[in-house]
Amino acid sequence: MKQAVILAGGKGTRLQERLNGLPKPLVDIAGKPLLEHQILLLKRFGYSEVLLLVNHRAEYIENYCASNNNWGIGIHCINEGVARGTAGAIFSAFDLLHEEFLVVYGDTMLEVDLQRFEEFHHSYPNADATLFVHPNDHPHDSDLVEINSTSLITAFHPYPHKEGSYFQNLVNAALYCLKRDALKPWKDTPGLLDFGKDIFPAMLGQWQILRAYNSPEYIKDCGTPKRLDKVTSDYVSGRIERSGLYRKQKAVFIDRDGVINKEVSHLNSPQQFELLPNVGKAIKRLTDSEFRTVVVTNQPVVARGECSPEALQEIHNKMESLLGQEGAYVDRIYYCPHHPDKGFEGEVTELKIQCDCRKPNIGMVKQASTELNIDTAESWIVGDTSVDMLTGERAGLHSILVETGYAGLDGRYGVVPNFIVPDLNAAAAFILDDFPKLIALCEKIGKQVNTRDFVFIGGLSRSGKSNFAGCLRHSLNHNGKRAVILQIDRWLHNEVDRGDGVEGRYNTKELADILSVLTKRKEAIVLELPIYDKLNRRVSISGSRLQIEPDDIVIVEGTIALLFADNLGVQNSHKWFVEIDENQRSERVLKEYRLRGFSDEEAQSILITRQQDELPFIMKSAEKASIRVALHIGEVTAPQITFQQQNSL
């Protein structure tokens, strides 16, 4: 028989205008008292006995429970008499406590997978108490909990914090699994006793074992009208129910260096850590939109002996503190401390191993997916390197390359991202704003695309073709029409081998031969994909393969895509053209070449050359497109997407 204790003795002084003379646990949330929400949650997870520790207007609570037949479980109302604080109330019913019990505060609305919570508590048989903790958006003025790598609580940091100090963003959320005997030393202590301020620090002082269960699930107090309104709104919208880890969650996995903070080679101290602009704003948007935000970062500096685990924790404490100052937080931070290569002075031998957590391996993604019940098919990874993009591909995530940090120019793996945006803030805008609107557009115009069709997507460079193609593939696959993408930029010539004009930059013969074979395919065809190294401007074999089945839709995307559509003369083909504002496109071209190391003057010269040889040629091909898609893309704000047909759908 599982036992829970609800601390239901509060007066609710700040809620008097909403209580209409009732005690605080009976405050209404969407037509049902808070207390009833709590009891039904406990019943759902198998709690058959509940001790209600009551005080203020206790008879109202007793009568309400009786009128509902105690919801079919054992409910016992115990009046503590004089209010003695959260822990003092427990001691007033000490002799009725089971050997192990759950504590719920009577002013909190919660939706927690209590089975997961219990299993975590029981996975540490020596734990005297397990506290439910979570990050919040204002750690600078919160009482914080410090834990180590095994979830052992090592310290409590009450507010106010010393200026310049950085702590983990973990807050005691007022939900506990407790062992009765661990509380015996304080059983007869007189006066007010609070768990957070008195008992838990005292337990640490007595070397008792306190563990922290870190979860992003919903638990908020309803102690003020503003908080009550927010909880009610979250309940009505379904946000509270969706937060339970018994339901699949969607997440955004975020690389750290070069995405969240400025890229510093082998960053190893908090002093080197500096947030990139608008990162807090981006992460806050994602968490407000019910995405779990999970940092996954390779930190070989630990294995190399350049940064201790303690120093790395200080770096992450600073990151969480700086994000908190912007009203943002991340749900989890995972890091890989390993490094496979040996020979560094001061290296940590036991960490110099091949592991499954170092990206592009997916160990960190798998761990997060298990612990947070993440649906990878509905989740994303945002990074600045080909390592991150390959991680996303292997883990089944949508990948977004940001043009900060290495901007995808690391050249380590021949993988092409699903989408490309300027920075993390633009990634958040793409996920939340652009992607849904592009998908809606693709759902509409994709209805005309059938199995074995070819879709040729052309347009000027840096006009959003690849992002649009990625959305089209997603839409078609979602509707049971398997689609693959051929990126024409994979077949760019080495710089020294190029001919004249825009056509001369591509290996058009090889591309034409491949497409010709694909039009006649009667069985699966496997392509060995080249990759164009933008930094060194040469082609290499990527090691990536693309298998194209006979019934697959082939999306051919690139600047000169429509040229091949005309030359192939395929009947079941669609010719679409993507464009954006020319000033905006030109700025994106300049930015790309600056990222590759060109000076402003060199980038401007390349742009002028491209305007002369590319723009007239490509815009002429637009006249033959059946659909033209105009993307009004902003760096931060959501685009308004329109399209025009030259022929009927």
Stockholm file with secondary structure:
# STOCKHOLM 1.0

chainA/1-649         MKQAVILAGGKGTRLQERLNGLPKPLVDIAGKPLLEHQILLLKRFGYSEVLLLVNHRAEYIENYCASNNNWGIGIHCINEGVARGTAGAIFSAFDLLHEEFLVVYGDTMLEVDLQRFEEFHHSYPNADATLFVHPNDHPHDSDLVEINSTSLITAFHPYPHKEGSYFQNLVNAALYCLKRDALKPWKDTPGLLDFGKDIFPAMLGQWQILRAYNSPEYIKDCGTPKRLDKVTSDYVSGRIERSGLYRKQKAVFIDRDGVINKEVSHLNSPQQFELLPNVGKAIKRLTDSEFRTVVVTNQPVVARGECSPEALQEIHNKMESLLGQEGAYVDRIYYCPHHPDKGFEGEVTELKIQCDCRKPNIGMVKQASTELNIDTAESWIVGDTSVDMLTGERAGLHSILVETGYAGLDGRYGVVPNFIVPDLNAAAAFILDDFPKLIALCEKIGKQVNTRDFVFIGGLSRSGKSNFAGCLRHSLNHNGKRAVILQIDRWLHNEVDRGDGVEGRYNTKELADILSVLTKRKEAIVLELPIYDKLNRRVSISGSRLQIEPDDIVIVEGTIALLFADNLGVQNSHKWFVEIDENQRSERVLKEYRLRGFSDEEAQSILITRQQDELPFIMKSAEKASIRVALHIGEVTAPQITFQQQNSL
#=GR chainA/1-649 SS CEEEEEEECCCCGGGHHHHTTCCGGGCEETTEEHHHHHHHHHHHTTEEEEEEEECTTHHHHHHHHHHTGGGGSEEEEEECSSCCHHHHHHHHTGGGCCSEEEEEETTEEEECCHHHHHHHHHTSTTCSEEEEEECCSCGGGSCEEEECTTSBEEEEECSSCCTTCCCCCCEEEEEEEEEGGGGGGGTTCCSCCCIIIIIHHHHHHTTCCEEEEECCSEEEECCSHHHHHHHHHHHHHTHHHHTSTTSCBCEEEECCBTTTBCCCTTCCSGGGCCBCTTHHHHHHHHHHTTCEEEEEEECTTTTTTSSCHHHHHHHHHHHHHHHHHTTCCCSEEEEECCCSCCCCTTCCGGGCSCCSSSTTSCHHHHHHHHHHTBCGGGCEEEESSHHHHHHHHHHTCEEEEESSTTTTTTCSSCCCCSEEESSHHHHHHIIIIIHHHHHHHHHHHGGGCCTTCEEEEECSTTSSHHHHHHHHHHHHHHTTCCEEEEEGGGGBCCGGGCCSTTGGGBCHHHHHHHHHHHHTCSSCEEEEEEEEETTTTEEEEEEEEEEECTTCEEEEESTTHHHHHHHHCCSSEEEEEEECCHHHHHHHHHHHHHHTTCCHHHHHHHHHHHHHHTHHHHHHHHTTCSEEEEEECCSSSCCEEEEEESSCC
#=GC SS_cons         CEEEEEEECCCCGGGHHHHTTCCGGGCEETTEEHHHHHHHHHHHTTEEEEEEEECTTHHHHHHHHHHTGGGGSEEEEEECSSCCHHHHHHHHTGGGCCSEEEEEETTEEEECCHHHHHHHHHTSTTCSEEEEEECCSCGGGSCEEEECTTSBEEEEECSSCCTTCCCCCCEEEEEEEEEGGGGGGGTTCCSCCCIIIIIHHHHHHTTCCEEEEECCSEEEECCSHHHHHHHHHHHHHTHHHHTSTTSCBCEEEECCBTTTBCCCTTCCSGGGCCBCTTHHHHHHHHHHTTCEEEEEEECTTTTTTSSCHHHHHHHHHHHHHHHHHTTCCCSEEEEECCCSCCCCTTCCGGGCSCCSSSTTSCHHHHHHHHHHTBCGGGCEEEESSHHHHHHHHHHTCEEEEESSTTTTTTCSSCCCCSEEESSHHHHHHIIIIIHHHHHHHHHHHGGGCCTTCEEEEECSTTSSHHHHHHHHHHHHHHTTCCEEEEEGGGGBCCGGGCCSTTGGGBCHHHHHHHHHHHHTCSSCEEEEEEEEETTTTEEEEEEEEEEECTTCEEEEESTTHHHHHHHHCCSSEEEEEEECCHHHHHHHHHHHHHHTTCCHHHHHHHHHHHHHHTHHHHHHHHTTCSEEEEEECCSSSCCEEEEEESSCC
//
